[in-house]
Amino acid sequence: MSEHNGSFADYVAGKEMSATQERRAQMDVARTHAEVLYTEAFGLGRQLAALRNQKRLTQGDLAKATGVGQSEISRIEVGKANPTQETLRKLGASLGAVLTFATEDGRPIPI
């Protein structure tokens, strides 16, 4: 295994520079897939936690207000849960937020 002392981004940039055009295309597809997975895993949860904190609510406060268990809220916030639409509606309503899906062109669709 080769030694590397920089960041992961530096490592990838170096690999991209030396890769063939075909390999760079494969790397682009992999990066896009990883970004989608990251967003699915952490995007919603981080947004939920940020909004909850902005409202100065604890997970316990939000659990009491919504009927969603505190442990489930915690799992959602760290990207380890797959909440139902109903759970998302309850959390959103309690936080004064309208939860939406985004279409490929960025248009929001309320859920």
C-alpha positions in Angstrom: 0.0 0.0 0.0 1.4 3.4 -0.9 2.0 6.1 1.7 -0.2 9.2 1.6 0.0 12.0 4.1 -2.6 14.5 2.7 -6.4 14.7 2.9 -8.7 12.3 1.2 -9.7 15.1 -1.3 -6.0 15.6 -2.2 -5.6 11.8 -2.7 -8.6 11.7 -5.0 -7.5 14.8 -6.9 -4.1 13.1 -7.5 -5.8 9.9 -8.7 -8.0 11.9 -11.0 -5.1 13.8 -12.5 -3.4 10.5 -13.5 -6.5 8.7 -14.5 -7.6 8.0 -18.1 -10.7 9.8 -19.4 -12.7 6.6 -19.0 -11.6 6.2 -15.4 -12.4 9.8 -14.6 -15.9 9.2 -15.9 -16.2 6.2 -13.7 -15.0 8.3 -10.7 -17.5 11.0 -11.5 -20.3 8.4 -11.4 -19.0 7.0 -8.1 -18.7 10.5 -6.6 -22.3 11.4 -7.6 -23.6 8.2 -6.1 -21.6 8.8 -2.9 -23.0 12.3 -2.6 -26.6 11.0 -3.0 -26.0 8.4 -0.3 -24.4 11.0 2.0 -27.3 13.4 1.5 -29.8 10.7 2.1 -28.1 9.5 5.2 -27.2 12.9 6.8 -28.9 15.7 4.9 -32.4 15.4 6.4 -31.1 14.5 9.8 -28.8 17.4 10.0 -31.5 19.8 8.8 -33.9 18.4 11.4 -31.3 18.8 14.2 -30.4 22.4 13.1 -34.1 23.4 13.0 -34.8 21.7 16.4 -31.8 23.5 17.9 -32.8 26.8 16.3 -36.2 26.4 18.1 -34.2 25.7 21.3 -35.9 22.3 21.7 -34.3 19.1 23.0 -34.9 15.8 21.4 -37.1 15.0 24.4 -39.1 18.2 23.9 -39.7 17.3 20.3 -40.6 13.7 21.2 -43.3 15.0 23.6 -44.7 17.4 21.1 -44.9 14.9 18.3 -45.4 11.5 19.8 -42.2 10.3 18.0 -39.8 8.6 20.3 -36.7 10.5 21.4 -34.5 7.5 20.3 -36.1 7.6 16.9 -35.5 11.4 16.6 -31.9 10.7 17.6 -31.5 8.0 14.9 -33.0 10.3 12.3 -30.7 13.1 13.2 -27.6 10.9 12.8 -28.8 9.3 9.6 -29.5 5.8 11.1 -33.2 5.7 10.6 -35.6 5.5 7.7 -38.5 7.7 8.9 -42.0 7.3 7.4 -43.7 10.2 5.7 -46.0 10.4 8.7 -43.1 10.7 11.1 -41.6 13.5 8.9 -44.9 15.3 8.8 -45.2 15.2 12.6 -41.7 16.5 13.1 -42.1 19.2 10.5 -45.4 20.4 11.8 -44.1 20.6 15.3 -41.1 22.6 14.1 -43.1 24.9 11.8 -41.6 23.5 8.7 -43.0 22.1 5.5 -41.1 19.0 4.5 -40.6 18.5 0.8 -39.1 16.2 -1.7 -36.9 17.9 -4.3 -37.3 16.9 -7.9 -34.2 16.5 -10.1 -34.6 20.0 -11.3 -34.8 21.3 -7.7 -38.6 22.0 -7.5 -39.9 21.2 -4.0 -42.9 18.9 -3.7 -44.6 19.0 -0.2 -45.1 15.6 1.5 
